[in-house]
Amino acid sequence: MSDPADLAHAVLLRVAEFVRALPADQLAALADGTAKLAVVDKTRPAARKAAPASAGVDTDRVRADLAAIGDRAAGARYLADLKLTVAKLRALAKELGITVPGKARKADIEHDIVQWTVGRRLDSAAVSRPPAARD
């Protein structure tokens, strides 16, 4: 079937079959122009989303190391020494259960990781420490 008129007729029949099966709300959206039909070429492989980045480090080890560090500056140095890219830092944060903003820069991500691993522990210890004895 190479005649354009025959091809158009075949396409219109397939579109009619498809449209006939749509629910009323989708038909209304097509009719008023808020929805549209799209052509999807099934012979081309679908675009695939990139696999989520891996931190490329042993997350449990990093978690344990950060838990053992006694101050924020040392925690920041530890992360800097890992030499992780922004994508790997994002993956590490995710694996540690830390949410970082989508537009966060490398320094911001490192800061958040240190704050949520070292900083919160230090803050908690300082708050729960008994007051010094008075004379």
N, C-alpha and C positions, 0 to 999 in steps of 0.2 A: 504494500500500500504506500505508494510514493506520491500520489496525487494530493496536493495540498487540501483540496476540498474534502476528500475522503478522510484525510488525517484530522481535519478540523471537526468533521462529523463524529469520528470515533472519540476524540477528546471530549466533545460536548456531551456525548452519551455517558462517558465515565464521570464527568463533573456532575451531571444530573443525578446519577446513582449516588454519588457521594453526598450532594446537597440534600437529597431526599431523606437521608438518614440522620441529618443534623437535628438537634433539639431546637425548639422554637426560639430560645434566647440567642443562640448562635446564628440562626437564620436572620433574626431581626438585626443583629450586629452587622452581618454581611450586607443586608438591605440598606441600612443607614450609613454604611461606610466606616464604622468604627472597628470592623474586622476585615481581614482580607485573606484570600486564598494564596498559597505560595506553591511554587513548583520545586519539588525536591528530586534531584537526580539520584536515583538509587544505584546507579552504576559506579558512582564515585564513593570512596570511603568517607564516612562521616567524620567531621572534624572532632577530634578527641581532646578532652581537657587534659592538660598536663597533669601528671601524677603529682600528688602533694609532695613538696620537698621534704627530704629527710634531713635531720640535723647533722647527720654524718658523725655524730659522737655518741658515746654510751650515755644516754640520758640518766640512767640510774646512778652512774658514776658521777656525773656532773651534779646531780641533786645531792648526793652524799658529800661531795667536795664542798659545795656551797654551804651545806648545813654545818660543816666543820669550821668554816671561815668565821673569824671573830669580828670583822669590821667591814663596812661598805666599800672602803677604798681597796682592800685586799680582794673583795669579791669582784670589783670592777677590773682589777688587774688580772685576776684569774680568767674572766671572760675574754678580755682583750688578748690574753696569751693563747686562747683557743683559735684565734684568727678565723672566726666564722664570718661568712658573707651575711648580708642582710636576710636573704632567703633562708639560710641555715639557722640564723638567730630566731627568725619567725617560727621555724619548725621546732626549734628547741623550746621556745616559749610555749608553743601549743602543746608539746609533749609534757611540759612541766605543769600544764593547766593554767597558764598565764595568758590573759587576753591582752593583745597589743593593738593600738589603733592602726587602721589600714595605711595611713600615710606616715606612720612613725619612721624616723630615721634610725640608722644603726645605733647611734649614741642613746636615743630614746629607748630602743628595745633593750639594750644592755642595762640601762638604768632601771627599767621596769623589772627585768629578771633579777637584778641585784636587790631591788626594793622588796620584791615578793618572796625572795628566798632568804637573804641575809637580813635585810632591813626590818622586815616584820618580826622576825625572831628576836632581834636585838631590842626593838621597841617593846615587844611583849615582855621580855626579861626585865627591862628597865621599869615598866609599869608595875610588874608584880614583885619587884624587889622591896623588902621591908624598909621602912624609913630608918635612917641612922639614929642611933641612940643619942639622947640629949643629956647634957651634963646636969 
